[in-house]
Amino acid sequence: MYILLVFLFSFGLYSQTNVLDYKTKNKSNEVERTYLLDLLRANLTKEFKQEFVFVVEHFKLSGDFAWFRGTAKRKDGKEIELAEDLPYDCCHVEALYKRVNGKWQIAESAAFSTDVWWDGIQLRYPKAAKEIFQE
């Protein structure tokens, strides 16, 4: 029994994490990728009263977590309008998604931030595979 426990424990330590790369849309990820981006798009539309499309720079998923990093552009091609009285760094967007009870939601996100708000995000979400944050 002891040997079996040691074997199972060591297998868990050395097993590879299955990471899916959603940077590029394809037939196998199209539905889920679009759903995730639409969640983020809805948040930005609500906050900034503009419709956005994304240039995806990084988008990885593993288990119940996904990490997105990209650039937002207005859907109509016009320049993004941001409040002048608030500090913004256009046009980057980052988001951590978490699947809860089989349904994706945004755990944390920010658009056009002037700081590195996601610093330490792996510590805040220890169950998220570190590989989703890596290039």
Contacts in CASP RR format, 6 or more apart in sequence:
PFRMAT RR
TARGET T0000
AUTHOR 0000-0000-0000
METHOD contacts of the structure
MODEL  1
MYILLVFLFSFGLYSQTNVLDYKTKNKSNEVERTYLLDLLRANLTKEFKQ
EFVFVVEHFKLSGDFAWFRGTAKRKDGKEIELAEDLPYDCCHVEALYKRV
NGKWQIAESAAFSTDVWWDGIQLRYPKAAKEIFQE
17 62 0 8 1.000
17 129 0 8 1.000
17 131 0 8 1.000
18 62 0 8 1.000
18 63 0 8 1.000
19 60 0 8 1.000
19 61 0 8 1.000
19 62 0 8 1.000
19 129 0 8 1.000
19 131 0 8 1.000
19 132 0 8 1.000
20 29 0 8 1.000
20 60 0 8 1.000
20 61 0 8 1.000
20 62 0 8 1.000
21 59 0 8 1.000
21 60 0 8 1.000
22 29 0 8 1.000
22 32 0 8 1.000
22 33 0 8 1.000
22 36 0 8 1.000
22 56 0 8 1.000
22 59 0 8 1.000
22 60 0 8 1.000
22 61 0 8 1.000
22 66 0 8 1.000
23 56 0 8 1.000
23 57 0 8 1.000
23 58 0 8 1.000
23 59 0 8 1.000
23 60 0 8 1.000
24 56 0 8 1.000
25 33 0 8 1.000
25 34 0 8 1.000
32 61 0 8 1.000
32 104 0 8 1.000
33 59 0 8 1.000
35 104 0 8 1.000
36 59 0 8 1.000
36 66 0 8 1.000
36 68 0 8 1.000
36 97 0 8 1.000
36 104 0 8 1.000
37 54 0 8 1.000
37 56 0 8 1.000
37 68 0 8 1.000
39 97 0 8 1.000
39 104 0 8 1.000
39 105 0 8 1.000
39 106 0 8 1.000
40 54 0 8 1.000
40 68 0 8 1.000
40 93 0 8 1.000
40 95 0 8 1.000
40 106 0 8 1.000
40 109 0 8 1.000
41 51 0 8 1.000
41 52 0 8 1.000
41 53 0 8 1.000
41 54 0 8 1.000
43 106 0 8 1.000
43 109 0 8 1.000
44 50 0 8 1.000
44 52 0 8 1.000
44 72 0 8 1.000
44 93 0 8 1.000
44 111 0 8 1.000
45 51 0 8 1.000
45 52 0 8 1.000
47 111 0 8 1.000
48 80 0 8 1.000
48 81 0 8 1.000
48 82 0 8 1.000
48 111 0 8 1.000
50 74 0 8 1.000
50 75 0 8 1.000
50 80 0 8 1.000
50 81 0 8 1.000
51 74 0 8 1.000
51 75 0 8 1.000
51 76 0 8 1.000
52 72 0 8 1.000
52 73 0 8 1.000
52 74 0 8 1.000
52 75 0 8 1.000
53 72 0 8 1.000
53 73 0 8 1.000
53 74 0 8 1.000
53 75 0 8 1.000
54 70 0 8 1.000
54 71 0 8 1.000
54 72 0 8 1.000
54 73 0 8 1.000
54 93 0 8 1.000
55 70 0 8 1.000
55 71 0 8 1.000
55 73 0 8 1.000
56 68 0 8 1.000
56 70 0 8 1.000
57 69 0 8 1.000
57 70 0 8 1.000
57 71 0 8 1.000
58 67 0 8 1.000
58 68 0 8 1.000
58 69 0 8 1.000
58 70 0 8 1.000
58 135 0 8 1.000
59 66 0 8 1.000
59 67 0 8 1.000
59 68 0 8 1.000
59 69 0 8 1.000
60 66 0 8 1.000
60 67 0 8 1.000
60 131 0 8 1.000
60 132 0 8 1.000
60 133 0 8 1.000
60 134 0 8 1.000
61 97 0 8 1.000
61 132 0 8 1.000
62 128 0 8 1.000
62 129 0 8 1.000
62 131 0 8 1.000
62 132 0 8 1.000
63 99 0 8 1.000
63 129 0 8 1.000
64 98 0 8 1.000
64 99 0 8 1.000
64 100 0 8 1.000
64 127 0 8 1.000
65 96 0 8 1.000
65 97 0 8 1.000
65 98 0 8 1.000
65 99 0 8 1.000
65 107 0 8 1.000
65 125 0 8 1.000
65 127 0 8 1.000
65 128 0 8 1.000
65 129 0 8 1.000
65 132 0 8 1.000
66 96 0 8 1.000
66 97 0 8 1.000
66 104 0 8 1.000
66 132 0 8 1.000
67 94 0 8 1.000
67 95 0 8 1.000
67 96 0 8 1.000
67 97 0 8 1.000
67 128 0 8 1.000
67 132 0 8 1.000
67 133 0 8 1.000
68 93 0 8 1.000
68 94 0 8 1.000
68 95 0 8 1.000
68 96 0 8 1.000
68 97 0 8 1.000
69 92 0 8 1.000
69 93 0 8 1.000
69 94 0 8 1.000
70 92 0 8 1.000
70 93 0 8 1.000
70 94 0 8 1.000
71 91 0 8 1.000
71 92 0 8 1.000
71 93 0 8 1.000
72 80 0 8 1.000
72 91 0 8 1.000
72 92 0 8 1.000
72 93 0 8 1.000
72 111 0 8 1.000
72 112 0 8 1.000
73 80 0 8 1.000
73 91 0 8 1.000
74 80 0 8 1.000
80 90 0 8 1.000
80 91 0 8 1.000
80 112 0 8 1.000
82 88 0 8 1.000
82 90 0 8 1.000
82 112 0 8 1.000
87 114 0 8 1.000
88 112 0 8 1.000
88 113 0 8 1.000
88 114 0 8 1.000
89 112 0 8 1.000
89 113 0 8 1.000
89 114 0 8 1.000
90 112 0 8 1.000
91 112 0 8 1.000
92 111 0 8 1.000
92 112 0 8 1.000
92 113 0 8 1.000
93 109 0 8 1.000
93 110 0 8 1.000
93 111 0 8 1.000
93 112 0 8 1.000
94 109 0 8 1.000
94 110 0 8 1.000
94 113 0 8 1.000
94 117 0 8 1.000
94 118 0 8 1.000
95 106 0 8 1.000
95 108 0 8 1.000
95 109 0 8 1.000
95 110 0 8 1.000
96 106 0 8 1.000
96 107 0 8 1.000
96 108 0 8 1.000
96 109 0 8 1.000
96 118 0 8 1.000
96 121 0 8 1.000
96 125 0 8 1.000
96 128 0 8 1.000
97 104 0 8 1.000
97 105 0 8 1.000
97 106 0 8 1.000
97 107 0 8 1.000
98 104 0 8 1.000
98 105 0 8 1.000
98 106 0 8 1.000
98 107 0 8 1.000
98 125 0 8 1.000
98 128 0 8 1.000
99 105 0 8 1.000
107 125 0 8 1.000
108 117 0 8 1.000
108 118 0 8 1.000
108 121 0 8 1.000
108 124 0 8 1.000
110 117 0 8 1.000
110 118 0 8 1.000
121 128 0 8 1.000
121 133 0 8 1.000
122 128 0 8 1.000
122 130 0 8 1.000
122 133 0 8 1.000
END
